[in-house]
Amino acid sequence: MSLKKNITGVILAGGKSSRMGTDKGILELNGRKIIEHIIHSIKPVVDEIIIISNSTNYDYLGLKVYNDIIKERGPLAGIHTALTYTSTERNLIVSCDIPFINSDLLSYIVNNAGRCEVAIPIHKGNTEPLCAVYSKKCTDRFEELISKNILKMHNVFHHFITKEIFISEKQSFYDPKLFVNINTPEELDKQKEVVL
């Protein structure tokens, strides 16, 4: 079911991928590039998709691609860049290394985000800040945190009005792999083996 409720989808694909050794988003998984899995899941839920990346690897997708405004500062800089360039109040921000998310999960997060500044899914006791909804109002505060060198995602949320959205195996869209990260060649091979 399409939401299209004035929300931008943002894919963070600007990481160095030091553990993978190459750009994670363009690696293939089950016959499709990882970033294409993400686009497939996010597209029904948002009005527009943009990509935050410091490479030209994603130009072929025909989407707007923005370089980090503040360089070498990790995911916080990616979120800051996304919020700077988006034109919508709400923004669904997703990392490019979680290919098993699905549209129903993302719809659930968006539908339950409310009016808070940040809405973060909680899965098996872990926060998932790189699959969450962020308000454009957070832009300046992210810039301030980066300027103070507060860069770890889990250290920033007490600076915002945050809502936790609990994801459990009782939900119809649930899959144990929903938030599986692919960060290394071994993890990629393991996921290929699981599917085969």
N, C-alpha and C positions, 0 to 999 in steps of 0.2 A: 504494500500500500504506500503510495507516495505522500510525503508530508509537505514538502515545498513551503515551509513556514518562515520565509525570509531568513534563511541561514546559509552561511557559506561553509563548504567543506574544504579543509586544508590538509594537505598531505605533506608531512615533514620528511624531506628526502635529502637534507643537506649535510648529514653526518659524514664523518671521514671514513666510517666503516673499517676502522683499523684492524679489528679482529677478523673481519671477512676478507680483507685484502683487496676488495673491489666494491663498487657501488651496489648496495644490497637491492635497491629497487629494480634494477634491470636484470637481476638473476632470474632464471626460469624455474618455475615450480608447477608441475602438472600442465606443461604445454603453454604456460602464460607467464609473462614477467610478473614479479611480485607486485609491482606498483599497479599493474592492470587488475590484479585480484582486488586491491584496495579500492580502485576506481569503481569496479563493478559493484562492490558492496555499498559504497558511499553515495553513488549517483542518485538512487531513488529517494534519498533522504534530504538532499540539499538543492539549492537553486543554482549554485555555481561551484566549481572545484578549482582551487588554485594549488600550486606546488611551490614549496619553499626549498630551493636547492641552489648550490653553488656550482653546478655543472650544467652542461648542455645536453646531458643524456636523455632528458625528458622532453625536449623540444618537439620530438616526433608525435607527441600525444595531442598537440594542438591546444593545450591549456596554457593559461598564464603561469609563467614561472618567475619567481622573484628570488634574488640573491639575499642572503642575510645582510641586514643593515649594519649590525654590529658583528664583526667577524670573530671566529674562534671562541665562541661562548656557549656552544652546545645547544640543547633543546630550548632553553630559555630564550636564546637569541632567535631561534626559529619561530617560537610563539610570538615574541615581540614583533618580528617582521610581519608575520601573518596578520596580527591585529592592526598593525600600521596600515597595511594595504587593503584589508577587507572593507566593504562598504556596509556590512550588516552588523547589527548589534550582537547577534549570537553567531558563534563559529565553532563548528565541530572539527577539532584538531586531532589528527590521527598520524601515528608514525608509520613509515613505509615498511617496517619489518614485522608487522603482525598480519600475515596474509589470510588468517582463518576467521577474521571478524566477518559478520554477516549483516545484511541490511536490517533484519529484525532487531538485532542487538543495538545497532546504531539508532534505530527509530525509538527504541525503548529508552536509551540514554537521553535523546533529544526531548522526548515527550515528558520525561521526569525531571528535566533540568530546572524547571521553574524560572525564577527571576534572579537567582543567585549569580555571583560573579564567575564562579567556577563550579562545574558539576562533574564529579569524578566517580567512575565506577569502582566498586570494591569487589574483588574476586578472590575467594579463598584467603581472606584477610589481607590481601595486597591491594594497594591503590594502583590505579592504571591511569596516570596523568597524561599519557600520550595516546589516549582514546577518550577524550573528554570534551565538554562544551565550555568555551571561554567567552566572556563578555568583552566587547571592544573597550569598555570602560577600564579594563585592566592594563591597557597599553602603557601608560606612563609609569605605573607601578612596576611593571616588568623591566622597563628601562632603568628605573631607580635601583632595583635589585641587582641587575647586571652591573651597574656602575659601582655598587658596593661589593661586587665579587661574590654575591650569594647566588650560586649557580646550580646547586643540587636541587632537582625537582621537589624532593620530599621536604626540603627546608623552607619552601616558599608559601605553603598553603595557609599558614596562620596569618599571612598578610592579606588574605582575601576572604570574602564571604563565600564559604564553600559548602556545597551540598554533596553528601555521599549517596551514591546509587548502588544498592547491593545487587549483585548478579549471583544467582544460585542455580543449581542443577534442576530445580523444580520448574524453571521457566522453559517455555516451549521452544525457544530459539537456542537453548543451551547446548554447547558442545565443549568438552573438556579442553579442546585446543584453541578456544576463542582468542585467548591472549598470549598464545605461544609466540615468543620472539625468535626470529632467525638472525643470529649474530655471527655465526661461524660456518665455515664450509661443512663441518661435521653435523651441525644442527640442520643445515639444508639437506644434506644426504639422508639424515635420519627421517625427516618429514617426507622425502621422496619415497623412502622405503616403506613408511607407514601406509601411504596411499596405494603403493603397488601390492 
